[in-house]
Amino acid sequence: MKCAASAVWKGDPTSDVSETGAESVPPIFASLIRTAPFDVLNHDQLHALIDDGPILRFSRGEVVTRGHALAEHVWVVLDGEVKCSLLSATGAEKIMQIASAGTMFGEEAALLRRPQLYTAQTLRASTLLLIRGGALRAAIAESPSFANAMTLRVSSTTYALLENLQLCLQGTSAQRVAHYLSQLVHDSVECCEIQLETSKQNIAAQLNLTPETLSRVLSTFARDGMVRTQGRRGLKLENMSLLRRCASGQYQPAPITPIRDAGPPRGAQGPATTPSCSARSQATGGSAPLTTMPAGSRP
């Protein structure tokens, strides 16, 4: 696979300086020891896992990996944001995952040694760590705790994918949005402020909605006191109990009724009525005159 990303670093993962000494790199260990499932590995195991794994920087909009390319690596987002989406022949896309800092993607194809099914593209400037598929399989074989953590991760990812598919097939637009928002906070939280990690357009694509539908749903939630928008990506979730009931289908908010034109005031001159026969005759270029038929008769 060819990409336009620039290699930031390749070498000793404990070093904070590149081989040229010209550029500092992210503290890899500090990032990975806080990232599941790597947090169960000790220093030596983590060193072996990311040995010879380059760190690459991508500009906004760059393709990280294309669909149907053989998956040889697992990607860990150290900084930035990457969307993983399926593309149709017409160019329409279905976003499967939005990977932010601390998120891994591509492990399912790399573990199976099969082609990647989705295309991964950066949504903003991003720094990614590549982990070789062989190194990942070796770490799983060596560490039972890491194997268990990877099993739980793959299972959680599969369940979340099926849950999202079920919502897209069976859930209403309000249920999809409510479920998405409820997954962003802990179950015990009733009111909090959040910042969406991606744009509302990407969230709409992830939920199989149009951006206009997402905006209407958020407006109904605001009307019912569940959320309050704060800027482009800010949201205040004010009634999580009601939001969770909406996600489960126990509460269905009434849609916002569009304002209809009531027509001209009583007594006002209305618009022009149907043109006269002579006017219609002139409009048709003076063709055969129109004949008036008695009511109830047929031509």
ZAPALO-648239 format. One record per residue (C-alpha): residue number from 1; residue in one letter; x, y, z. Coordinates in Angstrom, 2 decimals. Example, Ala and Ser with C-alpha at 12.3 -4.5 7.8 and 13.67 -1.06 7.14 Angstrom:
num:1	residu:A	u:12.30	v:-4.50	w:7.80
num:2	residu:S	u:13.67	v:-1.06	w:7.14
REM end
This chain:
num:1	residu:M	u:0.00	v:0.00	w:0.00
num:2	residu:K	u:1.28	v:3.44	w:-0.83
num:3	residu:C	u:0.41	v:6.50	w:1.17
num:4	residu:A	u:1.55	v:10.08	w:1.35
num:5	residu:A	u:2.11	v:9.99	w:5.10
num:6	residu:S	u:5.42	v:11.15	w:6.50
num:7	residu:A	u:7.37	v:8.82	w:8.76
num:8	residu:V	u:7.98	v:10.52	w:12.08
num:9	residu:W	u:9.99	v:7.84	w:13.84
num:10	residu:K	u:11.23	v:4.29	w:13.67
num:11	residu:G	u:13.55	v:2.72	w:16.20
num:12	residu:D	u:13.76	v:2.43	w:19.98
num:13	residu:P	u:10.22	v:2.85	w:21.37
num:14	residu:T	u:11.57	v:4.15	w:24.68
num:15	residu:S	u:13.27	v:7.10	w:23.03
num:16	residu:D	u:11.65	v:10.51	w:22.94
num:17	residu:V	u:13.79	v:11.77	w:20.06
num:18	residu:S	u:13.88	v:10.67	w:16.44
num:19	residu:E	u:16.98	v:9.13	w:14.90
num:20	residu:T	u:17.92	v:12.46	w:13.36
num:21	residu:G	u:17.37	v:14.25	w:16.66
num:22	residu:A	u:15.37	v:16.89	w:14.83
num:23	residu:E	u:11.89	v:16.06	w:15.99
num:24	residu:S	u:10.34	v:14.79	w:19.20
num:25	residu:V	u:7.87	v:11.94	w:18.98
num:26	residu:P	u:4.86	v:11.09	w:21.13
num:27	residu:P	u:5.70	v:9.11	w:24.29
num:28	residu:I	u:4.50	v:5.77	w:22.94
num:29	residu:F	u:4.66	v:3.86	w:26.17
num:30	residu:A	u:2.76	v:6.54	w:28.05
num:31	residu:S	u:0.00	v:6.35	w:25.43
num:32	residu:L	u:-0.23	v:2.57	w:25.15
num:33	residu:I	u:-0.15	v:1.73	w:28.86
num:34	residu:R	u:-3.38	v:3.72	w:29.17
num:35	residu:T	u:-4.96	v:2.10	w:26.12
num:36	residu:A	u:-6.81	v:-1.21	w:26.31
num:37	residu:P	u:-5.83	v:-3.94	w:25.53
num:38	residu:F	u:-2.14	v:-2.90	w:25.66
num:39	residu:D	u:-2.40	v:-1.88	w:29.32
num:40	residu:V	u:-2.06	v:-5.54	w:30.41
num:41	residu:L	u:1.40	v:-5.96	w:28.83
num:42	residu:N	u:4.61	v:-5.43	w:30.75
num:43	residu:H	u:7.49	v:-3.29	w:29.51
num:44	residu:D	u:9.33	v:-6.08	w:27.65
num:45	residu:Q	u:6.15	v:-7.41	w:26.01
num:46	residu:L	u:5.12	v:-3.93	w:24.90
num:47	residu:H	u:8.63	v:-3.29	w:23.54
num:48	residu:A	u:8.46	v:-6.51	w:21.47
num:49	residu:L	u:4.98	v:-5.65	w:20.22
num:50	residu:I	u:5.84	v:-2.25	w:18.79
num:51	residu:D	u:9.42	v:-3.07	w:17.75
num:52	residu:D	u:10.10	v:-1.75	w:14.23
num:53	residu:G	u:6.62	v:-0.23	w:14.17
num:54	residu:P	u:6.82	v:3.19	w:12.51
num:55	residu:I	u:4.84	v:6.23	w:13.56
num:56	residu:L	u:3.26	v:7.98	w:10.60
num:57	residu:R	u:1.71	v:11.40	w:10.27
num:58	residu:F	u:-1.21	v:11.94	w:7.93
num:59	residu:S	u:-2.68	v:15.22	w:6.76
num:60	residu:R	u:-6.41	v:15.84	w:6.85
num:61	residu:G	u:-8.28	v:13.83	w:4.20
num:62	residu:E	u:-5.46	v:11.33	w:3.48
num:63	residu:V	u:-6.30	v:7.68	w:2.92
num:64	residu:V	u:-4.64	v:5.46	w:5.52
num:65	residu:T	u:-5.66	v:2.14	w:3.98
num:66	residu:R	u:-8.02	v:1.23	w:1.16
num:67	residu:G	u:-10.66	v:-1.44	w:1.08
num:68	residu:H	u:-9.58	v:-4.81	w:-0.34
num:69	residu:A	u:-5.90	v:-4.14	w:0.45
num:70	residu:L	u:-4.19	v:-6.97	w:2.31
num:71	residu:A	u:-4.16	v:-6.13	w:6.01
num:72	residu:E	u:-0.61	v:-6.44	w:7.29
num:73	residu:H	u:-0.77	v:-4.00	w:10.18
num:74	residu:V	u:-2.94	v:-2.87	w:13.06
num:75	residu:W	u:-3.29	v:0.88	w:13.46
num:76	residu:V	u:-3.30	v:2.75	w:16.77
num:77	residu:V	u:-4.39	v:6.40	w:16.71
num:78	residu:L	u:-2.00	v:8.39	w:18.90
num:79	residu:D	u:-3.51	v:11.72	w:17.91
num:80	residu:G	u:-6.21	v:12.83	w:15.49
num:81	residu:E	u:-9.27	v:11.15	w:14.04
num:82	residu:V	u:-9.81	v:8.45	w:11.39
num:83	residu:K	u:-13.07	v:7.27	w:9.85
num:84	residu:C	u:-13.45	v:3.67	w:8.66
num:85	residu:S	u:-16.18	v:3.39	w:6.05
num:86	residu:L	u:-17.58	v:1.13	w:3.37
num:87	residu:L	u:-17.94	v:2.73	w:-0.06
num:88	residu:S	u:-20.57	v:1.79	w:-2.64
num:89	residu:A	u:-20.08	v:1.85	w:-6.40
num:90	residu:T	u:-21.96	v:5.17	w:-6.53
num:91	residu:G	u:-19.70	v:6.78	w:-3.92
num:92	residu:A	u:-22.13	v:6.55	w:-1.00
num:93	residu:E	u:-20.48	v:5.61	w:2.27
num:94	residu:K	u:-21.46	v:3.87	w:5.47
num:95	residu:I	u:-19.23	v:4.81	w:8.39
num:96	residu:M	u:-18.42	v:1.74	w:10.47
num:97	residu:Q	u:-16.14	v:3.36	w:13.03
num:98	residu:I	u:-14.61	v:6.69	w:13.93
num:99	residu:A	u:-11.28	v:6.07	w:15.61
num:100	residu:S	u:-10.03	v:8.85	w:17.87
num:101	residu:A	u:-6.89	v:9.10	w:20.02
num:102	residu:G	u:-6.25	v:5.89	w:21.94
num:103	residu:T	u:-8.31	v:3.75	w:19.55
num:104	residu:M	u:-7.11	v:0.76	w:17.54
num:105	residu:F	u:-8.54	v:-0.37	w:14.21
num:106	residu:G	u:-7.82	v:-3.02	w:11.58
num:107	residu:E	u:-7.16	v:-5.87	w:14.00
num:108	residu:E	u:-9.90	v:-8.17	w:12.68
num:109	residu:A	u:-8.42	v:-8.40	w:9.16
num:110	residu:A	u:-4.81	v:-8.42	w:10.38
num:111	residu:L	u:-5.41	v:-11.32	w:12.75
num:112	residu:L	u:-7.14	v:-13.31	w:10.00
num:113	residu:R	u:-4.54	v:-12.28	w:7.39
num:114	residu:R	u:-7.31	v:-11.20	w:5.07
num:115	residu:P	u:-7.95	v:-8.07	w:2.97
num:116	residu:Q	u:-9.30	v:-5.04	w:4.75
num:117	residu:L	u:-12.96	v:-4.45	w:3.91
num:118	residu:Y	u:-13.26	v:-0.75	w:4.66
num:119	residu:T	u:-11.37	v:2.37	w:3.67
num:120	residu:A	u:-9.74	v:4.38	w:6.46
num:121	residu:Q	u:-9.33	v:8.12	w:5.94
num:122	residu:T	u:-8.23	v:10.87	w:8.30
num:123	residu:L	u:-10.77	v:13.49	w:9.31
num:124	residu:R	u:-8.03	v:15.80	w:10.56
num:125	residu:A	u:-4.25	v:15.72	w:10.88
num:126	residu:S	u:-3.43	v:12.46	w:12.65
num:127	residu:T	u:-0.49	v:10.54	w:14.08
num:128	residu:L	u:-0.74	v:6.74	w:13.86
num:129	residu:L	u:1.35	v:3.85	w:15.13
num:130	residu:L	u:1.64	v:0.73	w:12.96
num:131	residu:I	u:1.82	v:-2.65	w:14.70
num:132	residu:R	u:2.74	v:-5.64	w:12.58
num:133	residu:G	u:0.10	v:-8.36	w:12.45
num:134	residu:G	u:2.74	v:-10.99	w:13.21
num:135	residu:A	u:3.85	v:-9.12	w:16.33
num:136	residu:L	u:0.24	v:-8.88	w:17.49
num:137	residu:R	u:-0.30	v:-12.63	w:17.03
num:138	residu:A	u:2.97	v:-13.37	w:18.89
num:139	residu:A	u:1.88	v:-11.19	w:21.84
num:140	residu:I	u:-1.45	v:-13.00	w:21.99
num:141	residu:A	u:0.31	v:-16.38	w:22.04
num:142	residu:E	u:2.75	v:-15.29	w:24.76
num:143	residu:S	u:0.42	v:-13.45	w:27.14
num:144	residu:P	u:-2.85	v:-15.10	w:28.28
num:145	residu:S	u:-4.02	v:-11.81	w:29.79
num:146	residu:F	u:-3.43	v:-9.98	w:26.52
num:147	residu:A	u:-5.19	v:-12.79	w:24.61
num:148	residu:N	u:-8.18	v:-12.42	w:26.95
num:149	residu:A	u:-8.17	v:-8.62	w:26.55
num:150	residu:M	u:-8.05	v:-8.94	w:22.76
num:151	residu:T	u:-10.91	v:-11.46	w:22.82
num:152	residu:L	u:-13.02	v:-9.07	w:24.89
num:153	residu:R	u:-12.16	v:-6.19	w:22.56
num:154	residu:V	u:-13.06	v:-8.09	w:19.38
num:155	residu:S	u:-16.28	v:-9.32	w:21.02
num:156	residu:S	u:-17.23	v:-5.80	w:22.13
num:157	residu:T	u:-16.52	v:-4.42	w:18.67
num:158	residu:T	u:-18.61	v:-7.14	w:17.01
num:159	residu:Y	u:-21.49	v:-6.61	w:19.44
num:160	residu:A	u:-21.42	v:-2.84	w:18.90
num:161	residu:L	u:-21.47	v:-3.37	w:15.13
num:162	residu:L	u:-24.48	v:-5.71	w:15.35
num:163	residu:E	u:-26.23	v:-3.33	w:17.74
num:164	residu:N	u:-25.73	v:-0.44	w:15.34
num:165	residu:L	u:-26.97	v:-2.60	w:12.44
num:166	residu:Q	u:-30.08	v:-3.52	w:14.41
num:167	residu:L	u:-30.79	v:0.13	w:15.19
num:168	residu:C	u:-30.35	v:1.14	w:11.55
num:169	residu:L	u:-32.77	v:-1.60	w:10.41
num:170	residu:Q	u:-35.36	v:-1.48	w:13.18
num:171	residu:G	u:-34.93	v:1.72	w:15.19
num:172	residu:T	u:-36.43	v:5.11	w:14.50
num:173	residu:S	u:-34.22	v:8.11	w:13.85
num:174	residu:A	u:-34.85	v:9.31	w:17.42
num:175	residu:Q	u:-33.82	v:5.92	w:18.83
num:176	residu:R	u:-30.58	v:5.93	w:16.85
num:177	residu:V	u:-29.56	v:9.40	w:18.00
num:178	residu:A	u:-30.60	v:8.75	w:21.61
num:179	residu:H	u:-28.66	v:5.49	w:21.67
num:180	residu:Y	u:-25.57	v:7.18	w:20.23
num:181	residu:L	u:-25.67	v:9.93	w:22.85
num:182	residu:S	u:-26.35	v:7.56	w:25.73
num:183	residu:Q	u:-23.22	v:5.56	w:24.83
num:184	residu:L	u:-21.05	v:8.63	w:25.34
num:185	residu:V	u:-21.58	v:8.83	w:29.12
num:186	residu:H	u:-21.62	v:6.44	w:32.06
num:187	residu:D	u:-24.91	v:4.78	w:32.98
num:188	residu:S	u:-25.00	v:6.53	w:36.35
num:189	residu:V	u:-24.74	v:10.03	w:34.85
num:190	residu:E	u:-27.95	v:12.06	w:34.67
num:191	residu:C	u:-26.69	v:15.42	w:33.42
num:192	residu:C	u:-23.36	v:16.39	w:31.84
num:193	residu:E	u:-21.67	v:18.45	w:29.16
num:194	residu:I	u:-19.87	v:16.70	w:26.29
num:195	residu:Q	u:-17.91	v:17.58	w:23.18
num:196	residu:L	u:-18.67	v:15.44	w:20.13
num:197	residu:E	u:-15.46	v:13.88	w:18.82
num:198	residu:T	u:-16.51	v:14.26	w:15.20
num:199	residu:S	u:-18.75	v:16.43	w:13.06
num:200	residu:K	u:-22.52	v:16.01	w:13.02
num:201	residu:Q	u:-22.30	v:15.08	w:9.34
num:202	residu:N	u:-20.10	v:12.08	w:10.19
num:203	residu:I	u:-22.39	v:11.11	w:13.06
num:204	residu:A	u:-25.37	v:11.20	w:10.70
num:205	residu:A	u:-23.55	v:8.93	w:8.22
num:206	residu:Q	u:-22.65	v:6.56	w:11.05
num:207	residu:L	u:-26.33	v:6.35	w:12.06
num:208	residu:N	u:-27.52	v:6.03	w:8.45
num:209	residu:L	u:-29.32	v:9.38	w:8.65
num:210	residu:T	u:-29.15	v:12.54	w:6.62
num:211	residu:P	u:-27.64	v:15.60	w:8.35
num:212	residu:E	u:-31.04	v:17.31	w:8.11
num:213	residu:T	u:-32.74	v:14.43	w:9.93
num:214	residu:L	u:-30.12	v:14.49	w:12.67
num:215	residu:S	u:-30.67	v:18.23	w:13.14
num:216	residu:R	u:-34.45	v:17.73	w:13.40
num:217	residu:V	u:-34.03	v:14.98	w:16.00
num:218	residu:L	u:-31.70	v:17.14	w:18.08
num:219	residu:S	u:-34.26	v:19.95	w:17.86
num:220	residu:T	u:-36.99	v:17.67	w:19.23
num:221	residu:F	u:-34.66	v:16.55	w:22.02
num:222	residu:A	u:-33.97	v:20.19	w:22.88
num:223	residu:R	u:-37.70	v:20.97	w:22.87
num:224	residu:D	u:-38.34	v:18.07	w:25.27
num:225	residu:G	u:-35.56	v:19.17	w:27.63
num:226	residu:M	u:-33.17	v:16.27	w:26.93
num:227	residu:V	u:-30.27	v:18.14	w:25.31
num:228	residu:R	u:-29.05	v:21.65	w:24.71
num:229	residu:T	u:-26.62	v:22.52	w:21.93
num:230	residu:Q	u:-23.52	v:24.51	w:22.83
num:231	residu:G	u:-21.61	v:25.55	w:19.73
num:232	residu:R	u:-20.70	v:23.31	w:16.81
num:233	residu:R	u:-19.81	v:20.18	w:18.79
num:234	residu:G	u:-20.86	v:20.97	w:22.32
num:235	residu:L	u:-23.93	v:19.34	w:23.88
num:236	residu:K	u:-25.39	v:19.50	w:27.36
num:237	residu:L	u:-27.23	v:16.28	w:28.14
num:238	residu:E	u:-29.85	v:17.45	w:30.63
num:239	residu:N	u:-32.12	v:14.42	w:31.06
num:240	residu:M	u:-30.28	v:11.15	w:30.53
num:241	residu:S	u:-33.14	v:9.09	w:31.99
num:242	residu:L	u:-35.51	v:10.28	w:29.29
num:243	residu:L	u:-32.79	v:9.94	w:26.67
num:244	residu:R	u:-32.20	v:6.31	w:27.63
num:245	residu:R	u:-35.95	v:5.63	w:27.55
num:246	residu:C	u:-36.01	v:7.08	w:24.04
num:247	residu:A	u:-33.09	v:4.86	w:23.02
num:248	residu:S	u:-34.93	v:1.74	w:24.24
num:249	residu:G	u:-38.17	v:2.74	w:22.47
num:250	residu:Q	u:-40.11	v:3.43	w:25.69
num:251	residu:Y	u:-40.45	v:7.10	w:24.80
num:252	residu:Q	u:-41.03	v:8.49	w:21.34
num:253	residu:P	u:-40.84	v:12.29	w:21.06
num:254	residu:A	u:-43.44	v:13.95	w:18.87
num:255	residu:P	u:-41.91	v:15.45	w:15.73
num:256	residu:I	u:-41.70	v:19.19	w:15.36
num:257	residu:T	u:-44.65	v:20.32	w:13.23
num:258	residu:P	u:-43.53	v:22.61	w:10.40
num:259	residu:I	u:-45.15	v:26.04	w:10.21
num:260	residu:R	u:-47.67	v:26.09	w:7.38
num:261	residu:D	u:-48.74	v:29.10	w:5.34
num:262	residu:A	u:-52.21	v:30.09	w:6.56
num:263	residu:G	u:-53.01	v:31.78	w:3.23
num:264	residu:P	u:-54.13	v:35.37	w:2.60
num:265	residu:P	u:-56.15	v:37.18	w:5.31
num:266	residu:R	u:-59.94	v:37.05	w:5.10
num:267	residu:G	u:-61.24	v:39.61	w:2.63
num:268	residu:A	u:-57.92	v:40.04	w:0.90
num:269	residu:Q	u:-57.64	v:39.73	w:-2.82
num:270	residu:G	u:-56.50	v:36.19	w:-3.62
num:271	residu:P	u:-54.28	v:35.12	w:-6.49
num:272	residu:A	u:-55.53	v:35.18	w:-10.04
num:273	residu:T	u:-57.94	v:32.39	w:-10.91
num:274	residu:T	u:-57.90	v:30.13	w:-13.95
num:275	residu:P	u:-57.34	v:32.16	w:-17.12
num:276	residu:S	u:-60.25	v:32.70	w:-19.47
num:277	residu:C	u:-60.83	v:30.63	w:-22.58
num:278	residu:S	u:-59.61	v:33.41	w:-24.85
num:279	residu:A	u:-56.42	v:33.80	w:-22.87
num:280	residu:R	u:-55.83	v:30.04	w:-23.05
num:281	residu:S	u:-56.53	v:30.10	w:-26.76
num:282	residu:Q	u:-53.92	v:32.82	w:-27.26
num:283	residu:A	u:-51.48	v:30.87	w:-25.15
num:284	residu:T	u:-51.88	v:27.85	w:-27.41
num:285	residu:G	u:-51.17	v:29.89	w:-30.48
num:286	residu:G	u:-54.80	v:30.46	w:-31.55
num:287	residu:S	u:-55.61	v:26.79	w:-32.07
num:288	residu:A	u:-59.12	v:25.34	w:-32.03
num:289	residu:P	u:-61.45	v:27.09	w:-29.55
num:290	residu:L	u:-62.13	v:25.40	w:-26.23
num:291	residu:T	u:-65.66	v:24.05	w:-25.84
num:292	residu:T	u:-67.49	v:24.23	w:-22.54
num:293	residu:M	u:-69.09	v:20.90	w:-21.57
num:294	residu:P	u:-72.24	v:20.65	w:-19.45
num:295	residu:A	u:-71.70	v:19.35	w:-15.89
num:296	residu:G	u:-71.78	v:15.55	w:-15.64
num:297	residu:S	u:-71.35	v:14.96	w:-19.38
num:298	residu:R	u:-68.46	v:13.14	w:-21.00
num:299	residu:P	u:-66.48	v:14.20	w:-24.07
REM end
